[in-house]
Amino acid sequence: MGFRSSAIIRAKQILQLSPSAASQLASTVPKGCLAVYVGEIQKKRFIIPISYLNQPLFQYLLSKAEQEFGYHHPMGGLTIPCREDIFHLVISSLNQS
């Protein structure tokens, strides 16, 4: 249980936004989901279920995001530092589990 809460706390710290930015994003992201930005040069926005935050594979990506960006993400949302094709493989794997 501690593993899960630490991932959620880390994601909340990463996603802290100004109230206006948070409300704007909240209106475009379904409840129970979050937006992440993925890609090396061109960042693509993905909407993923928050349940992914519990998955070890996704937590690995979160730790890489923390190492690269700390808690400042240039896109205004959570930026995952990996190639888009790799992210698709991760999402496919998480969808199957």
Sequence and secondary structure as in RCSB ss.txt:
>XXXX:A:sequence
MGFRSSAIIRAKQILQLSPSAASQLASTVPKGCLAVYVGEIQKKRFIIPISYLNQPLFQYLLSKAEQEFGYHHPM
GGLTIPCREDIFHLVISSLNQS
>XXXX:A:secstr
 HHHHHHHHHHHHHT   HHHHHHHHHHS TTEEEEEE SSS EEEEEEGGGGGSHHHHHHHHHHHHHHTT  TT
SSEEE S HHHHHHHHHHHHH 
